[in-house]
Amino acid sequence: SSQAPGLHPNPRTMRVCCSLLALAGAQQNPPVWPGSVQVFGPGDTGIADAVNAAYATNGGKKDHGQFATKNFAFLFKPGFYTDDIPVGFYTQVLGLGMSPNDVEFAGPKGVYCEEGSTDYHVGALDTFWRGAEGFRSTSNYTWFGETSGMLWAVSQAAPLRRVHVDNDLLLFQYEKGDAAGYASGGFMADAQVDGSVLSGSQQQWMTRNSQIFSFPNGVLNMVFVGVEGAPAGSCGQHANAIPSVTVDEAPVIAEKPFITIDTEGLYYLNIPVVRRSARGVDTETPQQVGFEQVFVAREGDTAAEINVQLAKGMHVVISPGTYVFEETLKVTVANTVILGLGLPILVAGNGDSIIQVGDVDGVRVAGMIFEAGPVASRTLIQWGTGLYAGSPLNPGVMSDIYGRVGGPGRYPNVLTTKMVTVASGHVVGDNLWLWRADHTAAGVTTPVDNRCQHGLEVTGDDVTMYGLAVEHTLQDLTLWTGERGRTFFYQSELPYGVDQQQWGDAGYVGYRVGPIVQSHEAWGVGVYHYFRDHSVTAQSGIACPDHLVPYFHSPLTVFLNGNGVVKHVINQLGNASGVGAAGSTHYCPSASKIPQEQCNVGDVVSCSGTFWGTACRGNQCCPDSSTCPSASADFAGCPKPKAVDCTAGATGIFVV
């Protein structure tokens, strides 16, 4: 008999799952989903009514639903769909096939997201908190002029993952005349686009481990990591080149966990493998876990109830909704997955952190909004105690993690010192937006509202971030003191309402690497400023030890509007942006390093090959898992040996 596309039973996994039914505490498979999760199959007649009702609540013009109180997840079984699926706030569209090609949307518009405002000055600037994953789009609707394809006009916290787009992908939208709506995205990963990716008015965009036909335009900072078909990198805008940073491979990455269904109607949690030196989409077979081992949390469940399941070694899927936690979620079992559906909102109810990941390897946390509450927290997410080096072979991974301090007006005022603290080593972040609200349901904010000092603090070593955005915190937005950190794409906005004493005189910056850090590297770090209420002069957008400046690739500052000036891009280097200066400025040094023919064991040197320019020191591993060229001869702690041994007199390694 014929089999629906993408419904592939796995006898081995099914046997394992069936045997688990005999275990005490095994969960139900298929799960009983709450009403906020709707599952559709090909031919179902209620699809349009369901998605349009959600969009009427959480979508439409004037950014309707931006601080709505309902969340939605629409799950589609493998098959062919002709419905158009608009995606509004707090809404997620997910295909349930193993391959994106298993779920096909062929309606005129298919799965799409329009910008939230018809005023082009606003456009998609507030089109946040939504997502689409795991499907193929053959839609080719003509949206404006002669421009057609799949529309995804968004800003932060609105990723596309595991999609196959047959035609063009539009990341912006025209409303009328010759004015495209402003947009401040964005993130795409594990995607195949057979046509062109048209970014139009997008200020910046991060594309990771994808395959595209072309990406012909860009405004300020387009970053490509492990992307087949990416344009050549160009520091700043030049003739026939867009301002972009292109890195051939992602040094270490694991894609976001996802859910599938088989021909028997059983559900599985799929945990993608860790890839190194990764290029293109992920074609490797994930680990598959039956839902007998997955606790489905529903709105109203407490942190204490979820912790009972975590302590048993259960994975957790958190259903759409808002959860005000009176204690911390504690992850103490290695390789645990906590996956949100429909962007569930987790609120710190009593001043504790929302989640603490212990000193264990391989934890995955994905797809949630972490929100500050009315009692001051030290941090919303605490990853590690600071006593654990982590594992290069089994890193922890955060995917689609959104911090929020203010916004909905749930409480008169909310506060936290930090949003995310990474204290363990070997942790990967993949699409984080950490936002101190510049506006709320009640209007604009000032520095006394929704107080938060830092968006991200990294004290652990060997931490890697892809697609990191931090906005409006009141001190250094990102503070990094761990060694061998790496950031691929950074977008930040300094706080709007501060004055000279609160910001410029205090010496705060958008991205700071600690003064004794020996090794750090970053690609496409952008610091934007709009000093709304006061004229502020800031010395620099980025601060780091002087010897690390060459390891910042195409950094930039951007004057958005308002008053004041940022005098330099990084330390005392780079031109000013602001009133009376440039609108945006990249720091593009032309000087090259002087090669030294040999090194001593323990010298700070450069890795070789693809990761030339990435610093390492002594008995450490390079991003491609090879041993640092200045490691001792008896060191065997890396998966690969030295590609070059400068301690033996080999040439071509640059001592920092």
Protein Blocks (a to p, Z undefined) as FASTA:
>chain_A
ZZdehiacdfklmmmmmmmmmpghiacddddddfkbccddehiaklmmmmmmmmmmmgce
hhihklccbdcdddddedddfbdcdddehiacddfbfbfklpccfbfnlpadddfbfblk
lmmmmmghiadehiacfbfcdfbhjbgcjdddddehiacehiacfbdcdfbdcfbhjbdc
dddddddehiacfbdcdekjafbdcdehiadfbdcbcfklccdehiahiacddedjdehi
acddddfbafbacddddddddfkopacdddddddehiecjdfbdcddddfklpccddehi
afklmmmmmmnopacdddedddddfbdcddfbghiacddehhiacddfkopafbdcddde
hiacehiacdddfbdcfbfbdgdjhlagbjfklccddehiaddeejjomafbdcdfbfbd
cfbghiadehiaddddfbdfkbccdfkgopafbfbdcfbghiacehiadehiabdfbacf
bghiacehiaddddfkbcfklmmmnopafbdcdfkbfbdcdehiacddddfkbccddfbf
bdcdfklmmmpghiacddfbhedjdfbfbhjeccdedehiafbdcdddfbdcdddfbdce
hiacddehjlgoiacehjaddfkopacfkbcfklckbfbdcfbdfknopahiacZZ
